[in-house]
Amino acid sequence: MTLTNWAGNTAFRARDVHHPTSLDELRRLVAASPRVRALGSGHSFNDVADTTGDLVVLDRMPDEVEIDSAAAKARVPARMTYARLAPLLNERGLALANMASLPHISVAGSVATGTHGSGDKIPGLAAAVSAVDLVTADGSTLTLARGDADFPGAVVALGALGVVTSLTLDLVPAFEVRQYVREGLSTDALADFDEIMASGYSVSLFTDWRETRVWLKRTEELTSPDWYGTRPADRPRHPLPTMPADSCTLQLGVPGPWHERLPHFRPDFEPSGAGDELQSELILPREHAVKALRELYAIGERIRPVLQISEVRTIAADDLWLSPFHGRDSVGIHFTWVKDLSGVLPVLELVEETLTPFDPRPHWGKLFTRWPSCPERFRSLVETLDPAGKFGNDFTRILLGE
Ligand SMILES: Cc1cc2nc3c(=O)[nH]c(=O)nc-3n(C[C@H](O)[C@H](O)[C@H](O)COP(=O)(O)OP(=O)(O)OC[C@H]3O[C@@H](n4cnc5c(N)ncnc54)[C@H](O)[C@@H]3O)c2cc1C
């Protein structure tokens, strides 16, 4: 059976798929293979994880998490999902600062593409990484830790430097969150974008570029009944207004642990309509948010026919070379498209064209047509660690200009 990504729009071309059960087996496999790449949980929407050689899935490697409560750190196996990791941390009174909308994604795959949640003060998931353990091209092991010169190139690295075997993550004390959905945000309220996005620990706007709802994840109760002219949702909501909300984390302001509120989707359910979508996301400097959003509302009629829903989030800057948030506080404008690539592509191109004046960067794990330039220091790091390009694929070759 052909192995595909979650959405089924990429069929992996690997000649073999391997599931090593130990570090030694993985090292031998990587050393012997002329072309190899790791696959996480396969949730990216493009061919970033593909290879024509050997695809390595680390789902049978030892999966113990080493938690150091005193240092507030955890060393996590690369293929572990956030869904599995989060309750283990919570049981020890610890938490991740943030999570993505879906907890089913692997830690290594998520940080490799710059995956993020929302929150003015919270950077992407990769910024929580303080050390990366890798198997490099000749089968040797390498640890790069925060403070090492090459570390900022090794976290959001698109699988191009080697196979990551574990990641050490910064933790915070466990905390409670209340999730509210507010409906009927008027486009006039965009003038208050900064205040709206600052009014929760994690805030998302969901819009079809006509009607807009706000998902507010707060550590405190929301008491204002007519918050920014909106009304409270009278029942739990799915990000897609027509879908049932049974796959969604608990809303209506009921307090609960961080990992049961920060993701939009529950770990024990796939989102409704799982896989029946394509996604794109463009990440802009935060200061352009309102102007850029107004441009998109103005072309909403062109976007809507191929759109399921858009989500707008804010993300704090980091210093990771390939991160879409490198050096700038950002706004992420996300598009969940219908699963019709030929219909979506011209609209995606229109969106990219519209946002070009605002210097957008693409989400590495989603669909895009305009490639950003590759930082020279990342190119040098790839040449140093993988001189024969065994971890390279079509995706990284375009990025590296090969
Ligand atoms: C329903 C859905 C919701 C999503 N929600 C969000 C969201 O809220 N926020 C967001 O930012 N993104 C989101 N995404 C995108 C998703 O987070 C990214 O595509 C992410 O990369 C998925 O992780 P993965 O483990 O599936 O990675 P994969 O797609 O399997 O791989 C991604 C990259 O990581 C590399 N990789 C994986 N494992 C390793 C390893 N061990 N060593 C070296 N390289 C490795 C692969 O080679 C590839 O280059 C969503 C996707 C879906 C399908």
Ligand as a Chemical Component Dictionary entry (heavy atoms), coordinates in Angstrom:
data_LIG
# 
_chem_comp.id                   LIG 
_chem_comp.type                 NON-POLYMER 
_chem_comp.pdbx_formal_charge   0 
_chem_comp.three_letter_code    LIG 
# 
loop_
_chem_comp_atom.comp_id 
_chem_comp_atom.atom_id 
_chem_comp_atom.alt_atom_id 
_chem_comp_atom.type_symbol 
_chem_comp_atom.charge 
_chem_comp_atom.model_Cartn_x 
_chem_comp_atom.model_Cartn_y 
_chem_comp_atom.model_Cartn_z 
_chem_comp_atom.pdbx_ordinal 
LIG C1  C1  C 0 -5.049 18.999 10.992 1  
LIG C2  C2  C 0 -3.736 19.732 11.059 2  
LIG C3  C3  C 0 -3.588 20.760 11.955 3  
LIG C4  C4  C 0 -2.389 21.465 12.006 4  
LIG N1  N1  N 0 -2.282 22.478 12.913 5  
LIG C5  C5  C 0 -1.162 23.223 12.936 6  
LIG C6  C6  C 0 -1.031 24.285 13.869 7  
LIG O1  O1  O 0 -1.879 24.495 14.723 8  
LIG N2  N2  N 0 0.073  25.056 13.798 9  
LIG C7  C7  C 0 1.046  24.846 12.877 10 
LIG O2  O2  O 0 2.010  25.607 12.844 11 
LIG N3  N3  N 0 0.982  23.801 12.018 12 
LIG C8  C8  C 0 -0.099 22.993 12.033 13 
LIG N4  N4  N 0 -0.177 21.930 11.184 14 
LIG C9  C9  C 0 1.001  21.603 10.358 15 
LIG C10 C10 C 0 1.891  20.596 11.093 16 
LIG O3  O3  O 0 2.132  20.997 12.395 17 
LIG C11 C11 C 0 3.255  20.446 10.417 18 
LIG O4  O4  O 0 3.055  19.992 9.117  19 
LIG C12 C12 C 0 4.190  19.501 11.178 20 
LIG O5  O5  O 0 5.411  19.428 10.484 21 
LIG C13 C13 C 0 3.598  18.134 11.356 22 
LIG O6  O6  O 0 4.461  17.320 12.117 23 
LIG P1  P1  P 0 4.736  15.840 11.607 24 
LIG O7  O7  O 0 5.345  15.080 12.704 25 
LIG O8  O8  O 0 3.542  15.290 10.963 26 
LIG O9  O9  O 0 5.862  16.138 10.512 27 
LIG P2  P2  P 0 6.071  15.422 9.082  28 
LIG O10 O10 O 0 5.123  16.009 8.110  29 
LIG O11 O11 O 0 6.085  13.959 9.242  30 
LIG O12 O12 O 0 7.541  15.933 8.756  31 
LIG C14 C14 C 0 7.808  17.316 8.673  32 
LIG C15 C15 C 0 9.321  17.531 8.499  33 
LIG O13 O13 O 0 9.981  17.094 9.690  34 
LIG C16 C16 C 0 11.026 16.207 9.348  35 
LIG N5  N5  N 0 11.165 15.240 10.431 36 
LIG C17 C17 C 0 10.203 14.533 11.039 37 
LIG N6  N6  N 0 10.740 13.738 11.993 38 
LIG C18 C18 C 0 12.072 13.980 11.968 39 
LIG C19 C19 C 0 13.186 13.459 12.688 40 
LIG N7  N7  N 0 13.057 12.534 13.638 41 
LIG N8  N8  N 0 14.420 13.923 12.382 42 
LIG C20 C20 C 0 14.596 14.850 11.402 43 
LIG N9  N9  N 0 13.592 15.367 10.691 44 
LIG C21 C21 C 0 12.344 14.943 10.974 45 
LIG C22 C22 C 0 10.563 15.546 8.041  46 
LIG O14 O14 O 0 11.651 15.012 7.313  47 
LIG C23 C23 C 0 9.942  16.735 7.349  48 
LIG O15 O15 O 0 10.943 17.504 6.749  49 
LIG C24 C24 C 0 -1.315 21.155 11.132 50 
LIG C25 C25 C 0 -1.455 20.069 10.252 51 
LIG C26 C26 C 0 -2.646 19.352 10.235 52 
LIG C27 C27 C 0 -2.775 18.186 9.309  53 
# 
loop_
_chem_comp_bond.comp_id 
_chem_comp_bond.atom_id_1 
_chem_comp_bond.atom_id_2 
_chem_comp_bond.value_order 
_chem_comp_bond.pdbx_ordinal 
LIG C1  C2  SING 1  
LIG C2  C3  SING 2  
LIG C2  C26 DOUB 3  
LIG C3  C4  DOUB 4  
LIG C4  N1  SING 5  
LIG C4  C24 SING 6  
LIG N1  C5  DOUB 7  
LIG C5  C6  SING 8  
LIG C5  C8  SING 9  
LIG C6  O1  DOUB 10 
LIG C6  N2  SING 11 
LIG N2  C7  SING 12 
LIG C7  O2  DOUB 13 
LIG C7  N3  SING 14 
LIG N3  C8  DOUB 15 
LIG C8  N4  SING 16 
LIG N4  C9  SING 17 
LIG N4  C24 SING 18 
LIG C9  C10 SING 19 
LIG C10 O3  SING 20 
LIG C10 C11 SING 21 
LIG C11 O4  SING 22 
LIG C11 C12 SING 23 
LIG C12 O5  SING 24 
LIG C12 C13 SING 25 
LIG C13 O6  SING 26 
LIG O6  P1  SING 27 
LIG P1  O7  DOUB 28 
LIG P1  O8  SING 29 
LIG P1  O9  SING 30 
LIG O9  P2  SING 31 
LIG P2  O10 DOUB 32 
LIG P2  O11 SING 33 
LIG P2  O12 SING 34 
LIG O12 C14 SING 35 
LIG C14 C15 SING 36 
LIG C15 O13 SING 37 
LIG C15 C23 SING 38 
LIG O13 C16 SING 39 
LIG C16 N5  SING 40 
LIG C16 C22 SING 41 
LIG N5  C17 SING 42 
LIG N5  C21 SING 43 
LIG C17 N6  DOUB 44 
LIG N6  C18 SING 45 
LIG C18 C19 SING 46 
LIG C18 C21 DOUB 47 
LIG C19 N7  SING 48 
LIG C19 N8  DOUB 49 
LIG N8  C20 SING 50 
LIG C20 N9  DOUB 51 
LIG N9  C21 SING 52 
LIG C22 O14 SING 53 
LIG C22 C23 SING 54 
LIG C23 O15 SING 55 
LIG C24 C25 DOUB 56 
LIG C25 C26 SING 57 
LIG C26 C27 SING 58 
# 
